[in-house]
Amino acid sequence: MSEVTRILESLAHGDAHAAEALLPLVYEELRKLAAAKMAQEAPGQTLQPTALVHEAWLKLAGNQHRKFQSRTHFMVAAAEAMRRILIDNARRKRSQKRDAGGQRMELHESQMAQDPASEELMAVHESLDRLAQEDACAADLVKLRYFVGMTMPEAAVALAIPLRTAERLWAYARAWLRREIRPE
């Protein structure tokens, strides 16, 4: 049993100090994953990897009723927390663009630049719940790869599946999402 799994068990049994012991063990891994994900974001992003890790940690540690069975379960939960934070950030940006509170003016086509990364992020997010209903493991793999930025070997280890299985599942999930997002 790994040190992280042991601490997660202590946390599940109500040990208040377990969270303090857990953070140093997983922080660097979470930070690396957040940095990889943030590198994929559009330039000018205001959210930094450290802030993403801290917000995800607060969501995970703040929920006293949440129990983690293993390191894998914890990493999937961290990926989900990061995904929700990035989606909330994209929604906030989208709403600011719509309701800037400024003076109304006519736009020309040359001024209508969109943030494609933000639009893609929202499209994947909206389709992910439907994918989870069909194949939960595929949805977890997408969260780890797309929203957290794990490599295929890292995601396979996190999900406790063979690398070849993860590769097949990734091909399936990408095709499924492509069909959902671009049905034409």
PLY file of the C-alpha trace (Angstrom):
ply
format ascii 1.0
element vertex 184
property float x
property float y
property float z
element edge 183
property int vertex1
property int vertex2
end_header
0.00 0.00 0.00
1.41 3.36 -1.00
1.87 6.24 1.42
-0.82 8.24 -0.41
-3.34 5.39 -0.14
-2.58 5.00 3.56
-3.12 8.73 4.15
-6.34 8.66 2.11
-7.60 5.84 4.34
-6.73 7.89 7.43
-8.58 10.83 5.93
-11.62 8.62 5.30
-11.57 7.56 8.96
-11.75 11.19 10.09
-8.09 11.96 10.80
-8.00 15.76 10.56
-4.21 15.86 10.13
-4.19 13.46 7.17
-4.92 16.27 4.67
-1.84 18.13 5.90
0.29 15.03 5.25
-1.31 14.37 1.84
-0.68 17.74 0.20
3.14 17.57 0.15
2.99 14.08 -1.38
0.72 15.00 -4.30
1.41 18.72 -4.75
4.25 18.46 -7.26
2.35 15.93 -9.37
-0.76 18.12 -9.37
1.34 21.20 -10.16
3.00 19.44 -13.10
-0.38 18.36 -14.46
-1.83 21.85 -14.04
1.18 23.42 -15.79
0.77 21.02 -18.72
-2.91 21.90 -19.01
-2.33 25.62 -18.71
0.29 25.44 -21.50
-2.56 24.35 -23.81
-4.70 27.36 -22.91
-4.90 30.50 -25.02
-2.31 33.24 -24.44
-3.35 35.87 -21.94
-4.81 33.30 -19.55
-5.15 34.84 -16.11
-5.37 31.57 -14.23
-1.92 30.23 -13.31
-1.04 26.54 -12.67
-0.40 27.18 -8.99
-3.80 28.84 -8.60
-5.44 25.94 -10.45
-3.82 23.42 -8.09
-4.77 25.45 -5.02
-8.39 25.84 -6.12
-8.63 22.13 -6.91
-7.09 21.28 -3.53
-9.59 23.50 -1.73
-12.46 21.76 -3.53
-11.10 18.32 -2.65
-10.00 19.01 0.92
-13.02 21.18 1.68
-15.45 18.33 1.14
-15.29 16.44 4.45
-17.79 13.82 3.28
-15.76 12.75 0.26
-13.90 9.45 0.58
-11.06 8.39 -1.73
-10.42 4.67 -2.12
-6.99 4.99 -3.74
-4.45 7.31 -5.32
-6.18 6.68 -8.67
-9.53 7.75 -7.28
-7.94 10.88 -5.81
-6.22 11.81 -9.10
-9.46 11.35 -11.06
-11.23 13.57 -8.52
-8.43 16.15 -8.86
-8.80 16.02 -12.65
-12.55 16.57 -12.30
-11.98 19.51 -9.94
-9.50 21.09 -12.36
-11.93 20.54 -15.24
-14.73 22.29 -13.36
-12.46 25.21 -12.45
-11.36 25.64 -16.09
-14.97 25.43 -17.27
-16.09 28.00 -14.69
-13.26 30.26 -15.82
-14.28 29.87 -19.49
-17.92 30.59 -18.62
-16.91 33.68 -16.66
-14.90 34.96 -19.65
-17.78 34.24 -22.00
-20.25 36.13 -19.80
-17.88 39.10 -19.51
-17.68 39.28 -23.29
-21.47 39.30 -23.56
-22.08 41.76 -20.75
-19.12 44.09 -20.79
-21.27 47.00 -19.59
-19.75 49.19 -22.24
-21.23 51.40 -24.89
-23.00 49.63 -27.73
-21.20 49.79 -31.07
-21.37 48.03 -34.42
-18.84 45.29 -35.06
-17.18 44.52 -38.35
-16.19 40.99 -39.32
-12.52 41.82 -38.88
-13.15 42.54 -35.20
-14.95 39.28 -34.45
-12.12 37.10 -33.20
-13.16 34.19 -30.99
-11.11 32.28 -28.49
-11.13 28.81 -30.11
-9.56 27.14 -27.08
-12.37 28.39 -24.86
-15.06 27.28 -27.32
-13.48 23.83 -27.69
-13.16 23.51 -23.92
-16.87 24.22 -23.48
-17.84 21.79 -26.26
-15.79 18.97 -24.74
-17.15 19.72 -21.29
-20.76 19.67 -22.49
-20.25 16.31 -24.25
-18.28 14.68 -21.44
-21.29 13.90 -19.24
-22.96 12.07 -22.13
-19.77 10.08 -22.71
-19.64 9.19 -19.00
-23.11 7.64 -19.30
-21.85 5.39 -22.10
-18.35 4.67 -20.78
-17.22 6.11 -17.44
-13.62 4.96 -17.87
-13.37 6.71 -21.26
-14.73 9.90 -19.70
-12.18 9.66 -16.86
-9.41 9.18 -19.43
-10.53 12.31 -21.30
-10.54 14.29 -18.05
-7.00 13.18 -17.25
-5.63 13.70 -20.76
-7.54 16.76 -21.95
-8.30 18.71 -18.80
-5.26 17.81 -16.69
-2.70 17.18 -19.43
-1.45 13.75 -18.39
0.52 11.71 -20.89
-0.96 8.39 -21.98
1.33 6.34 -19.68
0.52 8.63 -16.71
-3.22 8.37 -17.36
-3.02 4.58 -17.71
-1.26 4.32 -14.36
-3.72 6.73 -12.74
-6.67 4.66 -13.98
-4.91 1.36 -13.22
-5.37 0.02 -16.75
-2.81 -1.33 -19.22
-1.26 1.23 -21.56
-2.60 -0.54 -24.67
-6.12 -0.50 -23.22
-5.77 3.20 -22.47
-4.65 3.85 -26.05
-7.67 1.99 -27.47
-9.98 3.79 -25.05
-8.45 7.15 -26.01
-9.03 6.45 -29.73
-12.64 5.53 -28.97
-13.22 8.60 -26.76
-11.71 10.99 -29.31
-13.84 9.56 -32.12
-16.95 9.65 -29.93
-16.32 13.27 -28.90
-15.54 14.33 -32.48
-18.84 12.83 -33.64
-20.71 14.56 -30.76
-19.10 17.96 -31.21
-19.08 18.04 -35.03
-22.04 15.90 -36.12
-21.80 16.90 -39.79
0 1
1 2
2 3
3 4
4 5
5 6
6 7
7 8
8 9
9 10
10 11
11 12
12 13
13 14
14 15
15 16
16 17
17 18
18 19
19 20
20 21
21 22
22 23
23 24
24 25
25 26
26 27
27 28
28 29
29 30
30 31
31 32
32 33
33 34
34 35
35 36
36 37
37 38
38 39
39 40
40 41
41 42
42 43
43 44
44 45
45 46
46 47
47 48
48 49
49 50
50 51
51 52
52 53
53 54
54 55
55 56
56 57
57 58
58 59
59 60
60 61
61 62
62 63
63 64
64 65
65 66
66 67
67 68
68 69
69 70
70 71
71 72
72 73
73 74
74 75
75 76
76 77
77 78
78 79
79 80
80 81
81 82
82 83
83 84
84 85
85 86
86 87
87 88
88 89
89 90
90 91
91 92
92 93
93 94
94 95
95 96
96 97
97 98
98 99
99 100
100 101
101 102
102 103
103 104
104 105
105 106
106 107
107 108
108 109
109 110
110 111
111 112
112 113
113 114
114 115
115 116
116 117
117 118
118 119
119 120
120 121
121 122
122 123
123 124
124 125
125 126
126 127
127 128
128 129
129 130
130 131
131 132
132 133
133 134
134 135
135 136
136 137
137 138
138 139
139 140
140 141
141 142
142 143
143 144
144 145
145 146
146 147
147 148
148 149
149 150
150 151
151 152
152 153
153 154
154 155
155 156
156 157
157 158
158 159
159 160
160 161
161 162
162 163
163 164
164 165
165 166
166 167
167 168
168 169
169 170
170 171
171 172
172 173
173 174
174 175
175 176
176 177
177 178
178 179
179 180
180 181
181 182
182 183
